[in-house]
């Protein structure tokens, strides 16, 4: 499928490939590799941000429980009744 969708790009990439002294296929592979690397970096940054938000929520939850005087033992015993 990728080859079918990339085949029209060969005609657009050929002049640039000749200027860089590469084959059009090699240039398309390089472009796709760079694209995948950029996507992976973006996902890594997003996951790091989500982890920071999760850590903040856990800390805020712990502080809230402490300020309300709720312990896990009290919470578990209250649910069993």
C-alpha positions as CSV (number, residue, x, y, z in Angstrom):
1,X,0.0,0.0,0.0
2,X,2.8,2.4,0.9
3,X,4.4,1.8,-2.5
4,X,1.2,2.6,-4.3
5,X,0.7,5.9,-2.4
6,X,4.4,6.9,-2.7
7,X,4.7,6.2,-6.4
8,X,3.3,9.6,-7.5
9,X,5.8,11.3,-5.2
10,X,8.7,9.9,-7.2
11,X,8.0,12.4,-10.0
12,X,8.0,15.3,-7.5
13,X,11.1,14.1,-5.6
14,X,13.2,13.3,-8.7
15,X,14.6,16.8,-9.2
16,X,15.5,17.2,-5.6
17,X,17.1,13.7,-5.5
18,X,19.2,14.6,-8.5
19,X,20.3,17.8,-6.8
20,X,21.3,15.8,-3.8
21,X,22.9,13.1,-5.9
22,X,20.5,10.4,-4.5
23,X,18.1,8.1,-6.1
24,X,14.4,9.1,-5.7
25,X,13.8,5.9,-3.7
26,X,16.6,6.7,-1.3
27,X,15.3,10.2,-0.8
28,X,11.8,8.9,-0.1
29,X,13.1,6.4,2.4
30,X,15.1,9.1,4.1
31,X,12.1,11.4,4.3
32,X,9.9,8.6,5.7
33,X,12.6,7.7,8.3
34,X,12.9,11.3,9.4
35,X,9.1,11.6,9.6
36,X,8.9,8.5,11.8
37,X,11.6,9.9,14.1
38,X,9.8,13.2,14.5
39,X,6.6,11.4,15.3
40,X,8.4,9.2,17.9
41,X,10.0,12.3,19.5
42,X,6.6,14.0,19.7
43,X,5.0,11.0,21.3
44,X,7.8,10.8,23.8
45,X,7.3,14.5,24.8
46,X,3.6,13.9,25.1
47,X,4.1,10.9,27.4
48,X,6.5,12.8,29.6
49,X,4.0,15.6,30.0
50,X,1.3,13.1,30.9
51,X,3.6,11.4,33.5
52,X,4.3,14.8,35.1
53,X,0.6,15.5,35.3
54,X,-0.1,12.1,36.8
55,X,2.6,12.7,39.5
56,X,1.1,16.0,40.3
57,X,-2.4,14.5,40.7
58,X,-1.0,11.7,43.0
59,X,0.8,14.3,45.2
60,X,-2.3,16.5,45.3
61,X,-4.5,13.5,46.2
62,X,-2.1,12.5,49.0
63,X,-2.1,16.0,50.4
64,X,-5.8,16.2,50.2
65,X,-6.2,12.9,52.1
66,X,-3.7,14.1,54.7
67,X,-5.5,17.4,55.2
68,X,-8.9,15.6,55.6
69,X,-7.4,13.0,57.9
70,X,-8.4,10.1,55.7
71,X,-6.1,7.1,55.8
72,X,-6.3,4.1,53.6
73,X,-7.2,1.9,56.6
74,X,-10.2,4.1,57.4
75,X,-11.3,4.1,53.8
76,X,-11.1,0.3,53.4
77,X,-12.9,-0.3,56.7
78,X,-15.7,2.1,55.7
79,X,-16.3,0.3,52.5
80,X,-16.5,-3.1,54.1
81,X,-19.5,-2.1,56.3
